[in-house]
């Protein structure tokens, strides 16, 4: 009798070799979503918005809980993709940086000044994430075992330190700079003459407070909510790399949802990503013409701060905005790093990104 029932179940699951329905298993009471920083950051706000939208639109049937501060990776953020792939993590809104050790193609966004060197860095980043190169990145993620939903954004990364104003590579000499545990970041900061220290974000604030490190690099919407300014007086806006986030899900979990719920989740992810992108750019993208603020107002999520340079100065930071001539010195010293890493990332992908960016110059 058991054999007959098993055969009947198999026949129900498969019809002519085609899987009939992705949603035969009961839904979980809770789905775990992984992020690195706290909820108050732009990254965290976007992830929480995604969770809220899914819960509301599914009538509470799909409950996605955001686990902030790298709780699910126990602080080891560069292990995040492995944990998503093996099912320990169900959903994630993760930086491309933290998945790059397992998916080399994601280092594309961390190439120093590759995107920031364009006439409009935000248009260039959008051209990649919406273009052929973005499709290649999504394919790379899915080949390695993650279901890609869409790109969000953490922001372009700036540099802070406790010692002095940084306007040239000479000013960086010997400074202990915290970087994420990625070989590309180590290569970049070594090329600039600093002493990079690979460290998970969960240890960074205490290291800054204790003087173990002199500085760090992150988008402003990470720097400000975490009050980095209490330990680092100086900030240099150099925008040296873009930092998209990835809304992703474990493939088995994805297949457990009905088609209707898959559409609901995907739509919510794209709306949350749009919110996250606007939060990452408002008051920073000097060429946006106010569109990010208007969008945030339209969804009832206008931020209190819309002039970040003024706010950072108000809390006591010395804000340095590099001129094109000053930036060029950093670009020249890191060019060998870009040339070396093109091969690791893949020439096809890098050339596709260059073509996407050239189309919007």
C-alpha positions in Angstrom: 0.0 0.0 0.0 2.9 2.4 0.8 4.4 1.7 -2.5 1.2 2.5 -4.3 0.8 5.7 -2.4 4.4 6.8 -3.2 3.8 6.1 -6.9 0.5 8.1 -6.8 2.3 11.0 -5.2 5.1 10.9 -7.8 2.5 10.9 -10.6 0.9 13.9 -9.0 4.2 15.8 -8.8 5.3 15.1 -12.4 3.4 15.2 -15.6 5.3 14.4 -18.7 8.6 15.3 -16.9 7.3 18.8 -16.0 7.0 19.9 -12.4 3.3 20.8 -11.9 3.4 23.1 -8.9 6.2 24.7 -6.9 4.1 24.8 -3.7 3.3 21.4 -2.2 5.1 21.8 1.1 3.4 23.7 4.0 4.7 27.2 4.4 7.1 27.8 7.3 5.9 29.8 10.3 8.9 32.1 9.9 11.5 32.7 7.1 14.8 34.1 8.1 16.2 37.1 6.2 19.9 38.0 6.7 21.4 41.5 6.7 24.8 42.8 8.0 24.0 46.2 9.7 21.2 47.4 12.0 17.6 48.1 10.9 18.1 51.9 11.2 20.5 51.9 8.2 19.3 52.4 4.7 20.1 48.8 4.0 18.1 47.7 7.1 15.2 49.9 6.3 14.9 48.4 2.8 15.0 44.9 4.1 12.3 45.6 6.7 10.1 47.3 4.1 10.3 44.1 2.1 9.3 42.0 5.1 6.4 44.3 5.9 5.1 44.4 2.3 5.2 40.6 2.0 3.5 40.0 5.4 0.8 42.6 4.7 0.0 41.4 1.1 0.0 37.7 2.0 -2.4 38.4 4.9 0.2 37.2 7.4 0.7 33.8 5.6 4.3 34.6 4.7 6.2 35.9 7.7 9.8 37.0 6.8 11.8 38.1 9.9 14.8 40.4 9.4 17.9 39.2 11.4 20.1 42.3 11.6 23.7 42.7 12.7 24.9 39.5 11.0 23.1 37.4 13.6 22.6 34.5 11.2 26.3 34.4 10.2 27.5 34.9 13.7 29.5 37.9 12.5 31.2 36.1 9.7 29.5 38.1 6.9 31.5 36.6 4.0 30.0 33.2 4.8 26.6 34.5 4.1 26.1 33.0 0.6 27.1 29.5 1.8 24.5 29.7 4.5 21.8 30.8 2.1 22.8 28.1 -0.4 22.6 25.3 2.2 19.2 26.5 3.6 20.4 27.9 7.0 19.3 31.3 5.6 16.0 31.6 3.7 16.1 35.1 2.3 18.8 37.8 2.2 19.3 41.4 1.4 23.1 41.2 1.1 25.9 43.4 -0.3 27.6 42.1 -3.4 30.8 42.4 -1.4 29.9 39.7 1.1 28.9 37.2 -1.6 32.0 37.9 -3.7 34.3 35.3 -2.1 32.1 32.6 -3.5 30.9 34.5 -6.6 33.9 36.2 -8.2 31.8 38.1 -10.7 30.4 40.3 -7.9 33.8 41.9 -7.5 32.8 44.0 -10.6 31.2 46.6 -8.4 34.2 46.8 -6.1 36.7 47.7 -8.8 38.1 51.0 -7.5 36.8 54.0 -9.5 35.4 51.7 -12.2 31.9 53.2 -11.8 32.8 56.3 -9.8 35.0 57.5 -12.7 32.0 57.9 -15.0 30.5 61.3 -15.7 27.4 60.4 -13.6 28.2 57.5 -11.2 24.5 56.8 -10.4 23.5 56.6 -14.1 26.5 54.3 -14.6 25.5 52.0 -11.8 21.9 51.8 -13.0 23.2 51.0 -16.5 25.0 48.0 -15.1 22.2 46.7 -12.8 19.6 47.2 -15.6 21.8 46.1 -18.5 23.5 43.1 -20.0 26.1 43.0 -17.3 23.5 43.0 -14.6 21.9 39.9 -16.3 25.3 38.2 -16.3 25.7 38.9 -12.6 22.2 37.5 -11.9 23.1 34.4 -13.9 26.4 33.9 -11.9 24.4 34.1 -8.6 21.9 31.5 -9.8 24.6 29.2 -11.2 26.2 29.1 -7.7 22.9 28.3 -5.9 21.0 31.4 -5.1 17.7 32.6 -6.6 18.2 36.3 -7.6 15.2 38.6 -7.2 16.5 42.2 -7.8 19.2 44.7 -7.0 18.9 47.2 -4.2 21.6 49.6 -2.9 23.8 50.3 0.1 25.4 53.3 -1.5 28.8 54.5 -2.8 31.4 54.0 -0.1 33.3 56.9 1.5 36.3 56.9 3.9 36.5 58.0 7.5 39.5 58.2 9.9 40.5 59.6 13.3 43.9 61.1 12.3 43.7 63.7 9.6 42.0 65.0 6.5 42.7 62.8 3.5 43.1 64.5 0.1 45.8 62.5 -1.5 47.3 58.9 -1.3 50.1 60.4 0.7 47.7 61.2 3.5 46.8 57.5 3.7 50.3 56.2 4.2 50.4 53.8 7.1 46.9 54.4 8.4 45.2 51.2 9.7 42.0 51.0 7.7 39.3 48.4 8.3 38.1 46.7 5.2 35.8 43.8 4.6 37.5 40.4 4.3 37.9 40.5 0.5 41.2 40.2 -1.3 40.2 43.0 -3.7 39.8 45.5 -0.8 43.1 44.5 0.6 44.8 45.0 -2.8 43.2 48.4 -3.3 44.2 49.8 0.1 47.7 48.4 -0.1 48.1 50.0 -3.5 47.2 53.3 -1.9 49.9 52.9 0.8 47.6 52.3 3.8 47.7 49.3 6.2 44.4 47.5 5.6 42.9 45.3 8.3 40.3 42.7 7.3 37.6 42.8 9.9 33.9 41.8 10.1 31.5 44.8 10.6 30.4 43.3 13.9 33.9 44.0 15.4 34.5 47.4 13.7 32.8 49.8 16.0 34.6 48.5 19.1 37.9 48.5 17.1 37.3 52.2 16.2 36.4 53.1 19.8 39.5 51.3 21.2 41.9 52.8 18.5 42.8 49.4 17.2 42.1 50.8 13.7 42.3 54.4 12.5 39.5 54.3 10.0 37.0 52.5 7.8 35.1 52.9 4.5 31.3 52.6 4.1 28.3 54.4 2.6 27.1 57.4 4.5 23.8 55.6 5.4 26.0 53.1 7.4 28.4 55.7 8.8 25.8 58.0 10.2 23.3 55.6 11.9 26.2 53.8 13.6 27.7 57.1 14.9 31.1 56.5 13.4 31.6 60.2 13.8 32.0 59.7 17.5 35.4 58.1 16.9 36.3 59.3 13.4 36.4 63.1 12.9 37.3 63.1 9.2 35.3 61.9 6.2 36.5 61.9 2.6 33.8 61.7 -0.1 35.6 59.8 -2.8 32.8 57.4 -4.0 35.5 54.9 -5.0 33.2 52.0 -5.4 29.5 51.3 -5.7 27.8 48.9 -3.3 24.5 47.3 -4.6 22.6 45.0 -2.4 21.1 41.7 -3.7 17.6 40.6 -2.8 17.9 36.8 -3.0 16.3 33.6 -1.7 17.2 30.0 -1.3 16.0 28.1 -4.4 14.2 25.4 -2.5 12.4 27.9 -0.4 11.5 29.8 -3.6 10.0 26.7 -5.2 7.9 26.0 -2.1 5.8 29.1 -2.8 2.8 29.1 -5.2 3.2 31.0 -8.4 0.9 33.7 -7.1 3.0 34.1 -4.0 6.2 34.1 -6.0 4.8 37.1 -7.9 3.8 38.8 -4.7 7.3 38.3 -3.2 9.1 39.5 -6.4 6.9 42.6 -6.6 7.6 43.4 -2.9 11.3 43.0 -3.4 11.4 45.4 -6.3 9.4 48.0 -4.4 11.6 47.6 -1.3 14.7 47.9 -3.5 13.4 51.1 -5.1 12.9 52.5 -1.6 16.4 51.4 -0.5 18.0 52.9 -3.6 16.3 56.3 -3.0 17.3 56.2 0.7 20.9 55.5 -0.4 20.9 58.5 -2.8 18.8 61.2 -1.3 20.9 64.2 -0.3 24.0 62.6 -1.9 23.2 62.3 -5.6 23.9 65.8 -6.6 22.5 65.2 -10.1 19.2 63.7 -9.2 17.2 66.9 -9.5 15.3 66.1 -6.3 13.7 63.0 -7.8 14.8 60.7 -4.9 13.2 62.9 -2.3 10.0 63.3 -4.3 9.8 59.5 -4.6 10.3 59.0 -0.9 7.6 61.6 -0.2 5.2 59.8 -2.6 5.4 56.6 -0.5 5.2 58.4 2.8 8.8 57.8 3.8 10.5 61.2 3.4 13.7 61.2 5.5 14.6 63.9 8.1 18.0 64.5 6.6 18.4 65.7 3.0 21.8 67.4 3.2 24.4 65.0 4.3 27.4 67.2 4.1 25.7 69.8 6.4 24.6 67.1 8.8 28.0 65.4 9.0 29.6 68.8 9.7 26.9 69.5 12.3 27.9 66.4 14.3 31.5 67.5 14.2 33.1 65.8 11.1 35.5 67.5 8.8 34.0 66.8 5.3 36.3 66.6 2.4 35.0 66.4 -1.2 37.8 65.5 -3.6 38.3 67.5 -6.7 38.7 65.7 -10.0 42.4 66.4 -10.0 42.8 64.9 -6.4 40.7 61.9 -7.4 42.9 61.2 -10.4 45.9 60.4 -8.1 43.9 57.7 -6.4 42.7 56.4 -9.8 46.2 56.1 -11.1 47.5 54.2 -8.2 44.7 51.7 -8.2 44.6 51.1 -12.0 47.0 48.1 -11.7 44.5 46.6 -9.2 41.6 47.0 -11.8 43.8 45.5 -14.5 44.6 42.4 -12.4 41.1 41.8 -11.2 39.5 42.0 -14.6 40.6 38.4 -15.2 39.2 37.1 -12.0 35.9 38.8 -12.6 35.8 37.7 -16.3 36.6 39.9 -19.3 33.2 39.2 -20.8 31.4 40.7 -17.8 33.7 43.7 -17.4 33.4 44.6 -21.1 29.7 44.2 -20.9 29.7 46.6 -18.0 31.9 49.1 -19.9 29.5 49.0 -22.8 26.4 49.5 -20.5 28.1 52.5 -18.9 29.2 54.0 -22.2 25.6 53.9 -23.4 24.5 56.4 -20.8 27.5 58.8 -20.9 
